[in-house]
Amino acid sequence: MEGMLHKWTNYISGWQPRWFVLDGGTLSYYDSQEDAWKGCKGSIKISVCEIQVHSSDSTRVDLTIPGEQYFYLRAINAAERQKWLVALGTSKACLTDNRTKREKELHENTEALKTKMSELRLYCDLLLQQVNKIKENDELADTAETGIDTGNMVKSTCTTFLKTLEECMQIANRSFSTDMATQSPPGSPPVAAIKSQKVHLSPLMSNVVQPWHQQEAPEDTEQVETFFSTMSHRFSDIRLDDDNGIPTQEFLDSCYAIVPVLDKLGSTVFAPVKMDFVGNIKKIHQKLMSEPDSFPTLQSIVLHEVQTENSRVRNSATEALLWLRRGLTFLKEFLSEVNAGEQDIHGALNNAYGKTLRQYHGWVVRGVFALALRAAPSYQSFAAALVSRAGDELKGGFTSGVHRDLGLYLPAMEKQLAILDALYEEYNLESDEVV
């Protein structure tokens, strides 16, 4: 099925007409029917999304993948919406059985990865005990034979640890295949075609290479939508209370919306980081859902746990917010460096990690991060991942668009993180514990 629907774009442009095509279990959209040959601007897989009708708008239908993707759509009338609902529902029903096997494999791999991570922690603790044993033996001047035995144990533990770490990466590769993450929806231009444009359009090539903050788009250049202008929820859209209270649900929605940045850096190697990030969001959301009326702001959650003496309890919402805040600070520092003109993505990530998370990580987690950082994409690849439509990163308006969007997004993000920093400092909730 295909036809025209209105899609919510952002608070500046509002609802815009788009040409939609439902084919092969994927709903793709284009600027117009005439421009379909240029490639789709975006798509969503029907098999994994939730289809919701609006409670009061008889023309609206929402397609959502919680925490990842949102399509807010309007038909021209209720009858047209009904046709789309039937088509979408039929497509989803046909695809459900096909995805069962994949979901089972993903679940099994996720559980296996959790088990292996637990083993890594066990081996890490064992290594620390053995190292301490060596120190004690040295202080007590034990025999050389004792030292050799202890050394052999350490060697054996290190070998097992490295083998388990390799198995973790293999499981992650199976679970979060980059091939699936980069599949093109129907109607997308082939990769070769995009690359050839980059080769032949030398003026655009110079724009791609230049840092974002140094580029000036011509006055008549078409504005380009970027990841940060099309996000369903943004920190810059959050309205704080009179006393700087940060609305809990809006904040968590904005956190979910920035998670795809980790996928754009490498869905496989950043999978453990993404799991930890999303896990902390879910812990805070569970706290919110326990008493929604009692926790309208993040501050209300933290203060409640301080008063009930649960703020330092393992897996508390306060602890989850502590680590979520640190993860967001890492992303903010990285995006700030790139927005300031840093073209070395690996260098920007490494600098951001050194300023934020590194001090809280033991050598095991640092090793995992080192693997992820070494697999960072090139500047051009990361730029290409920030556009809604393939090839837009080659347009003159791309760089100014990213700089414009981050200019709104990052200050709001920084302000809210500063509020949380002050809250944790006021109640002495910071922790130097290393994981």
Contacts in CASP RR format, 6 or more apart in sequence:
PFRMAT RR
TARGET T0000
AUTHOR 0000-0000-0000
METHOD contacts of the structure
MODEL  1
MEGMLHKWTNYISGWQPRWFVLDGGTLSYYDSQEDAWKGCKGSIKISVCE
IQVHSSDSTRVDLTIPGEQYFYLRAINAAERQKWLVALGTSKACLTDNRT
KREKELHENTEALKTKMSELRLYCDLLLQQVNKIKENDELADTAETGIDT
GNMVKSTCTTFLKTLEECMQIANRSFSTDMATQSPPGSPPVAAIKSQKVH
LSPLMSNVVQPWHQQEAPEDTEQVETFFSTMSHRFSDIRLDDDNGIPTQE
FLDSCYAIVPVLDKLGSTVFAPVKMDFVGNIKKIHQKLMSEPDSFPTLQS
IVLHEVQTENSRVRNSATEALLWLRRGLTFLKEFLSEVNAGEQDIHGALN
NAYGKTLRQYHGWVVRGVFALALRAAPSYQSFAAALVSRAGDELKGGFTS
GVHRDLGLYLPAMEKQLAILDALYEEYNLESDEVV
1 21 0 8 1.000
1 22 0 8 1.000
1 83 0 8 1.000
1 84 0 8 1.000
1 87 0 8 1.000
2 19 0 8 1.000
2 20 0 8 1.000
2 21 0 8 1.000
2 22 0 8 1.000
2 23 0 8 1.000
2 33 0 8 1.000
3 19 0 8 1.000
3 20 0 8 1.000
3 21 0 8 1.000
3 33 0 8 1.000
4 17 0 8 1.000
4 18 0 8 1.000
4 19 0 8 1.000
4 20 0 8 1.000
4 33 0 8 1.000
4 76 0 8 1.000
5 17 0 8 1.000
5 18 0 8 1.000
5 20 0 8 1.000
5 29 0 8 1.000
5 73 0 8 1.000
5 74 0 8 1.000
5 75 0 8 1.000
5 84 0 8 1.000
6 15 0 8 1.000
6 16 0 8 1.000
6 17 0 8 1.000
6 18 0 8 1.000
6 73 0 8 1.000
6 74 0 8 1.000
6 75 0 8 1.000
7 15 0 8 1.000
7 16 0 8 1.000
7 17 0 8 1.000
7 18 0 8 1.000
7 29 0 8 1.000
7 71 0 8 1.000
7 72 0 8 1.000
7 73 0 8 1.000
7 74 0 8 1.000
8 14 0 8 1.000
8 15 0 8 1.000
8 72 0 8 1.000
8 73 0 8 1.000
9 15 0 8 1.000
9 16 0 8 1.000
9 225 0 8 1.000
9 230 0 8 1.000
10 229 0 8 1.000
10 230 0 8 1.000
11 237 0 8 1.000
15 74 0 8 1.000
17 32 0 8 1.000
18 29 0 8 1.000
18 30 0 8 1.000
18 31 0 8 1.000
18 32 0 8 1.000
18 41 0 8 1.000
19 29 0 8 1.000
19 30 0 8 1.000
19 31 0 8 1.000
19 32 0 8 1.000
19 33 0 8 1.000
19 35 0 8 1.000
19 36 0 8 1.000
20 27 0 8 1.000
20 28 0 8 1.000
20 29 0 8 1.000
20 30 0 8 1.000
20 73 0 8 1.000
21 27 0 8 1.000
21 28 0 8 1.000
21 29 0 8 1.000
21 30 0 8 1.000
21 36 0 8 1.000
21 40 0 8 1.000
21 186 0 8 1.000
22 46 0 8 1.000
22 84 0 8 1.000
22 87 0 8 1.000
22 88 0 8 1.000
22 91 0 8 1.000
23 186 0 8 1.000
24 91 0 8 1.000
24 186 0 8 1.000
25 45 0 8 1.000
25 46 0 8 1.000
25 47 0 8 1.000
25 91 0 8 1.000
25 94 0 8 1.000
25 95 0 8 1.000
26 43 0 8 1.000
26 44 0 8 1.000
26 45 0 8 1.000
26 46 0 8 1.000
26 185 0 8 1.000
26 186 0 8 1.000
27 43 0 8 1.000
27 44 0 8 1.000
27 46 0 8 1.000
27 63 0 8 1.000
27 71 0 8 1.000
27 88 0 8 1.000
28 40 0 8 1.000
28 42 0 8 1.000
28 43 0 8 1.000
28 185 0 8 1.000
28 186 0 8 1.000
28 187 0 8 1.000
29 40 0 8 1.000
29 41 0 8 1.000
29 42 0 8 1.000
29 43 0 8 1.000
30 36 0 8 1.000
30 38 0 8 1.000
30 39 0 8 1.000
30 40 0 8 1.000
30 41 0 8 1.000
31 38 0 8 1.000
31 41 0 8 1.000
36 187 0 8 1.000
38 189 0 8 1.000
38 389 0 8 1.000
39 187 0 8 1.000
39 188 0 8 1.000
39 189 0 8 1.000
39 389 0 8 1.000
39 390 0 8 1.000
40 185 0 8 1.000
40 186 0 8 1.000
40 187 0 8 1.000
40 188 0 8 1.000
40 389 0 8 1.000
41 225 0 8 1.000
41 388 0 8 1.000
41 389 0 8 1.000
42 185 0 8 1.000
42 388 0 8 1.000
42 389 0 8 1.000
43 185 0 8 1.000
43 186 0 8 1.000
44 63 0 8 1.000
44 65 0 8 1.000
44 69 0 8 1.000
44 71 0 8 1.000
45 65 0 8 1.000
46 63 0 8 1.000
46 88 0 8 1.000
46 89 0 8 1.000
46 91 0 8 1.000
46 92 0 8 1.000
46 95 0 8 1.000
47 92 0 8 1.000
47 95 0 8 1.000
47 96 0 8 1.000
47 98 0 8 1.000
47 99 0 8 1.000
48 65 0 8 1.000
48 99 0 8 1.000
49 63 0 8 1.000
49 64 0 8 1.000
49 65 0 8 1.000
49 69 0 8 1.000
49 71 0 8 1.000
49 92 0 8 1.000
50 62 0 8 1.000
50 63 0 8 1.000
50 64 0 8 1.000
50 65 0 8 1.000
50 66 0 8 1.000
51 61 0 8 1.000
51 62 0 8 1.000
51 63 0 8 1.000
51 85 0 8 1.000
51 88 0 8 1.000
51 89 0 8 1.000
51 92 0 8 1.000
52 61 0 8 1.000
52 62 0 8 1.000
52 63 0 8 1.000
52 64 0 8 1.000
53 60 0 8 1.000
53 61 0 8 1.000
53 62 0 8 1.000
53 81 0 8 1.000
53 85 0 8 1.000
54 60 0 8 1.000
54 61 0 8 1.000
54 62 0 8 1.000
57 74 0 8 1.000
58 78 0 8 1.000
58 81 0 8 1.000
59 74 0 8 1.000
59 75 0 8 1.000
59 76 0 8 1.000
59 77 0 8 1.000
59 78 0 8 1.000
59 80 0 8 1.000
59 81 0 8 1.000
60 72 0 8 1.000
60 73 0 8 1.000
60 74 0 8 1.000
60 75 0 8 1.000
60 81 0 8 1.000
61 73 0 8 1.000
61 74 0 8 1.000
61 75 0 8 1.000
61 81 0 8 1.000
61 84 0 8 1.000
61 85 0 8 1.000
61 88 0 8 1.000
62 70 0 8 1.000
62 71 0 8 1.000
62 72 0 8 1.000
62 73 0 8 1.000
63 70 0 8 1.000
63 71 0 8 1.000
63 73 0 8 1.000
63 88 0 8 1.000
64 70 0 8 1.000
64 71 0 8 1.000
66 256 0 8 1.000
67 253 0 8 1.000
67 256 0 8 1.000
67 257 0 8 1.000
67 259 0 8 1.000
68 256 0 8 1.000
68 259 0 8 1.000
68 260 0 8 1.000
69 232 0 8 1.000
70 232 0 8 1.000
73 84 0 8 1.000
74 81 0 8 1.000
75 81 0 8 1.000
75 83 0 8 1.000
75 84 0 8 1.000
105 174 0 8 1.000
106 175 0 8 1.000
109 171 0 8 1.000
109 174 0 8 1.000
109 175 0 8 1.000
110 175 0 8 1.000
112 171 0 8 1.000
113 168 0 8 1.000
113 171 0 8 1.000
113 172 0 8 1.000
113 175 0 8 1.000
113 272 0 8 1.000
116 164 0 8 1.000
116 167 0 8 1.000
116 168 0 8 1.000
116 171 0 8 1.000
117 168 0 8 1.000
117 272 0 8 1.000
119 164 0 8 1.000
120 161 0 8 1.000
120 164 0 8 1.000
120 165 0 8 1.000
120 168 0 8 1.000
120 364 0 8 1.000
121 364 0 8 1.000
123 157 0 8 1.000
123 160 0 8 1.000
123 161 0 8 1.000
123 164 0 8 1.000
124 161 0 8 1.000
124 364 0 8 1.000
126 157 0 8 1.000
127 154 0 8 1.000
127 157 0 8 1.000
127 158 0 8 1.000
127 161 0 8 1.000
130 150 0 8 1.000
130 151 0 8 1.000
130 153 0 8 1.000
130 154 0 8 1.000
130 157 0 8 1.000
131 154 0 8 1.000
133 150 0 8 1.000
134 147 0 8 1.000
134 150 0 8 1.000
134 151 0 8 1.000
134 154 0 8 1.000
137 146 0 8 1.000
137 147 0 8 1.000
137 150 0 8 1.000
165 368 0 8 1.000
168 272 0 8 1.000
169 371 0 8 1.000
172 268 0 8 1.000
172 269 0 8 1.000
172 271 0 8 1.000
172 272 0 8 1.000
173 268 0 8 1.000
175 271 0 8 1.000
176 267 0 8 1.000
176 268 0 8 1.000
176 271 0 8 1.000
177 268 0 8 1.000
178 266 0 8 1.000
178 267 0 8 1.000
178 268 0 8 1.000
181 263 0 8 1.000
181 266 0 8 1.000
181 267 0 8 1.000
184 190 0 8 1.000
184 191 0 8 1.000
184 390 0 8 1.000
188 390 0 8 1.000
189 390 0 8 1.000
189 391 0 8 1.000
194 384 0 8 1.000
194 390 0 8 1.000
194 391 0 8 1.000
194 394 0 8 1.000
197 204 0 8 1.000
197 391 0 8 1.000
197 394 0 8 1.000
198 204 0 8 1.000
198 205 0 8 1.000
198 208 0 8 1.000
198 380 0 8 1.000
198 394 0 8 1.000
199 205 0 8 1.000
201 394 0 8 1.000
204 394 0 8 1.000
204 395 0 8 1.000
204 396 0 8 1.000
205 394 0 8 1.000
207 215 0 8 1.000
207 394 0 8 1.000
207 396 0 8 1.000
207 398 0 8 1.000
207 399 0 8 1.000
208 380 0 8 1.000
208 383 0 8 1.000
208 393 0 8 1.000
208 394 0 8 1.000
209 343 0 8 1.000
209 379 0 8 1.000
209 380 0 8 1.000
210 399 0 8 1.000
211 340 0 8 1.000
211 341 0 8 1.000
211 342 0 8 1.000
211 343 0 8 1.000
212 338 0 8 1.000
212 339 0 8 1.000
212 341 0 8 1.000
212 399 0 8 1.000
212 400 0 8 1.000
212 402 0 8 1.000
212 403 0 8 1.000
213 339 0 8 1.000
213 340 0 8 1.000
213 341 0 8 1.000
213 403 0 8 1.000
214 341 0 8 1.000
215 396 0 8 1.000
215 399 0 8 1.000
215 400 0 8 1.000
215 403 0 8 1.000
216 400 0 8 1.000
217 396 0 8 1.000
217 397 0 8 1.000
217 399 0 8 1.000
217 400 0 8 1.000
217 401 0 8 1.000
218 396 0 8 1.000
221 395 0 8 1.000
221 396 0 8 1.000
221 397 0 8 1.000
221 400 0 8 1.000
222 395 0 8 1.000
222 396 0 8 1.000
222 397 0 8 1.000
223 397 0 8 1.000
223 401 0 8 1.000
224 387 0 8 1.000
224 392 0 8 1.000
224 395 0 8 1.000
224 396 0 8 1.000
224 397 0 8 1.000
224 398 0 8 1.000
224 401 0 8 1.000
225 387 0 8 1.000
225 388 0 8 1.000
225 389 0 8 1.000
225 392 0 8 1.000
226 386 0 8 1.000
226 387 0 8 1.000
226 388 0 8 1.000
226 398 0 8 1.000
226 401 0 8 1.000
226 402 0 8 1.000
226 405 0 8 1.000
227 260 0 8 1.000
227 261 0 8 1.000
227 264 0 8 1.000
227 385 0 8 1.000
227 386 0 8 1.000
227 387 0 8 1.000
227 388 0 8 1.000
228 234 0 8 1.000
228 386 0 8 1.000
228 402 0 8 1.000
228 405 0 8 1.000
228 406 0 8 1.000
228 409 0 8 1.000
229 401 0 8 1.000
229 405 0 8 1.000
230 388 0 8 1.000
231 254 0 8 1.000
231 257 0 8 1.000
231 258 0 8 1.000
232 253 0 8 1.000
232 257 0 8 1.000
233 250 0 8 1.000
233 253 0 8 1.000
233 254 0 8 1.000
233 256 0 8 1.000
233 257 0 8 1.000
234 254 0 8 1.000
234 257 0 8 1.000
234 408 0 8 1.000
234 409 0 8 1.000
234 412 0 8 1.000
235 251 0 8 1.000
235 254 0 8 1.000
235 409 0 8 1.000
235 412 0 8 1.000
235 413 0 8 1.000
235 416 0 8 1.000
236 408 0 8 1.000
236 409 0 8 1.000
236 411 0 8 1.000
236 412 0 8 1.000
236 413 0 8 1.000
237 250 0 8 1.000
237 254 0 8 1.000
238 246 0 8 1.000
238 247 0 8 1.000
238 250 0 8 1.000
238 251 0 8 1.000
238 254 0 8 1.000
238 412 0 8 1.000
238 416 0 8 1.000
239 247 0 8 1.000
240 246 0 8 1.000
240 247 0 8 1.000
240 416 0 8 1.000
240 419 0 8 1.000
241 247 0 8 1.000
241 297 0 8 1.000
244 419 0 8 1.000
245 297 0 8 1.000
245 298 0 8 1.000
245 299 0 8 1.000
245 419 0 8 1.000
246 297 0 8 1.000
246 298 0 8 1.000
246 299 0 8 1.000
246 416 0 8 1.000
246 419 0 8 1.000
246 420 0 8 1.000
247 296 0 8 1.000
247 297 0 8 1.000
248 284 0 8 1.000
248 288 0 8 1.000
248 295 0 8 1.000
248 296 0 8 1.000
248 297 0 8 1.000
248 298 0 8 1.000
248 300 0 8 1.000
248 301 0 8 1.000
249 288 0 8 1.000
251 298 0 8 1.000
251 416 0 8 1.000
252 281 0 8 1.000
252 284 0 8 1.000
252 285 0 8 1.000
252 288 0 8 1.000
255 277 0 8 1.000
255 281 0 8 1.000
255 324 0 8 1.000
255 328 0 8 1.000
256 278 0 8 1.000
256 281 0 8 1.000
258 328 0 8 1.000
258 331 0 8 1.000
259 274 0 8 1.000
259 277 0 8 1.000
259 278 0 8 1.000
261 331 0 8 1.000
261 335 0 8 1.000
262 270 0 8 1.000
262 273 0 8 1.000
262 274 0 8 1.000
262 277 0 8 1.000
263 270 0 8 1.000
263 274 0 8 1.000
264 377 0 8 1.000
264 382 0 8 1.000
264 385 0 8 1.000
264 386 0 8 1.000
265 345 0 8 1.000
265 349 0 8 1.000
265 372 0 8 1.000
265 376 0 8 1.000
265 377 0 8 1.000
265 382 0 8 1.000
266 372 0 8 1.000
266 375 0 8 1.000
266 376 0 8 1.000
266 377 0 8 1.000
267 274 0 8 1.000
268 375 0 8 1.000
269 371 0 8 1.000
269 372 0 8 1.000
269 375 0 8 1.000
270 372 0 8 1.000
272 368 0 8 1.000
272 372 0 8 1.000
273 369 0 8 1.000
273 372 0 8 1.000
276 323 0 8 1.000
277 324 0 8 1.000
277 327 0 8 1.000
279 320 0 8 1.000
280 320 0 8 1.000
280 321 0 8 1.000
280 323 0 8 1.000
280 324 0 8 1.000
281 320 0 8 1.000
281 324 0 8 1.000
283 315 0 8 1.000
283 316 0 8 1.000
283 317 0 8 1.000
283 320 0 8 1.000
284 298 0 8 1.000
284 301 0 8 1.000
284 317 0 8 1.000
284 320 0 8 1.000
284 321 0 8 1.000
284 324 0 8 1.000
286 317 0 8 1.000
287 295 0 8 1.000
287 301 0 8 1.000
287 317 0 8 1.000
288 295 0 8 1.000
288 301 0 8 1.000
294 300 0 8 1.000
294 304 0 8 1.000
295 301 0 8 1.000
295 304 0 8 1.000
298 321 0 8 1.000
298 420 0 8 1.000
298 423 0 8 1.000
299 423 0 8 1.000
301 317 0 8 1.000
301 318 0 8 1.000
301 321 0 8 1.000
302 311 0 8 1.000
302 317 0 8 1.000
302 318 0 8 1.000
302 321 0 8 1.000
302 423 0 8 1.000
302 424 0 8 1.000
302 427 0 8 1.000
302 429 0 8 1.000
303 427 0 8 1.000
305 311 0 8 1.000
305 313 0 8 1.000
305 316 0 8 1.000
305 317 0 8 1.000
305 318 0 8 1.000
306 318 0 8 1.000
306 427 0 8 1.000
306 429 0 8 1.000
310 316 0 8 1.000
310 318 0 8 1.000
311 318 0 8 1.000
311 319 0 8 1.000
311 427 0 8 1.000
311 429 0 8 1.000
312 318 0 8 1.000
312 319 0 8 1.000
312 429 0 8 1.000
312 431 0 8 1.000
313 319 0 8 1.000
318 429 0 8 1.000
319 431 0 8 1.000
321 420 0 8 1.000
322 424 0 8 1.000
322 429 0 8 1.000
322 430 0 8 1.000
322 431 0 8 1.000
325 417 0 8 1.000
325 420 0 8 1.000
325 421 0 8 1.000
325 424 0 8 1.000
326 356 0 8 1.000
326 357 0 8 1.000
326 360 0 8 1.000
327 356 0 8 1.000
327 357 0 8 1.000
328 413 0 8 1.000
328 417 0 8 1.000
329 356 0 8 1.000
329 417 0 8 1.000
330 352 0 8 1.000
330 353 0 8 1.000
330 356 0 8 1.000
330 357 0 8 1.000
331 352 0 8 1.000
332 410 0 8 1.000
332 413 0 8 1.000
332 414 0 8 1.000
332 417 0 8 1.000
333 351 0 8 1.000
333 352 0 8 1.000
333 355 0 8 1.000
333 356 0 8 1.000
334 348 0 8 1.000
334 349 0 8 1.000
334 352 0 8 1.000
335 406 0 8 1.000
335 409 0 8 1.000
335 410 0 8 1.000
336 410 0 8 1.000
337 347 0 8 1.000
337 348 0 8 1.000
337 351 0 8 1.000
337 352 0 8 1.000
338 345 0 8 1.000
338 348 0 8 1.000
338 382 0 8 1.000
339 402 0 8 1.000
339 403 0 8 1.000
339 406 0 8 1.000
339 407 0 8 1.000
339 410 0 8 1.000
342 348 0 8 1.000
342 351 0 8 1.000
343 379 0 8 1.000
344 379 0 8 1.000
345 376 0 8 1.000
345 377 0 8 1.000
345 378 0 8 1.000
345 379 0 8 1.000
345 382 0 8 1.000
346 373 0 8 1.000
346 374 0 8 1.000
346 376 0 8 1.000
347 373 0 8 1.000
347 376 0 8 1.000
349 373 0 8 1.000
349 376 0 8 1.000
350 373 0 8 1.000
353 369 0 8 1.000
353 373 0 8 1.000
357 369 0 8 1.000
358 366 0 8 1.000
358 369 0 8 1.000
360 432 0 8 1.000
360 433 0 8 1.000
360 434 0 8 1.000
360 435 0 8 1.000
361 369 0 8 1.000
361 434 0 8 1.000
361 435 0 8 1.000
362 434 0 8 1.000
362 435 0 8 1.000
365 435 0 8 1.000
377 385 0 8 1.000
380 393 0 8 1.000
383 393 0 8 1.000
383 398 0 8 1.000
383 402 0 8 1.000
384 390 0 8 1.000
384 391 0 8 1.000
384 393 0 8 1.000
386 393 0 8 1.000
386 402 0 8 1.000
387 393 0 8 1.000
387 398 0 8 1.000
392 398 0 8 1.000
423 429 0 8 1.000
424 430 0 8 1.000
END
